Amino acid sequence: MIRKRTLIPILLLSSTTALAKPPPDDQAPKPLLELRDKLFEAGKESALRDMPRFRPLCDADGYPLVGNLVRKTDLFQPSQFCAQVRERESKA
């Protein structure tokens, strides 16, 4: 007698990426919001050259601790900076 087998697909999510959403600005620490403003002023190239200065914008795993700003201008956002941090730290 042949037994029927049933496959049950399971989706596994990493809790780190599922919880990686930064808090709203009214709940984020003021020094981090000020540092985010300095990141905007510095621009991509300068921020990446001075990565230790802006590293506090990201948590220990490299995910942003502050949210992005929606503007019509093309600003280097904290999420983009933290993605670069994750990439560089994974290579190290």
HELIX and SHEET records of a PDB file:
HELIX    1   1 SER A   15  ALA A   18  1                                   4    
HELIX    2   2 ASP A   25  GLN A   27  5                                   3    
HELIX    3   3 LYS A   30  ARG A   49  1                                  20    
HELIX    4   4 MET A   51  PHE A   54  1                                   4    
HELIX    5   5 ARG A   55  LEU A   57  5                                   3    
HELIX    6   6 PRO A   78  LYS A   91  1                                  14    
END                                                                             
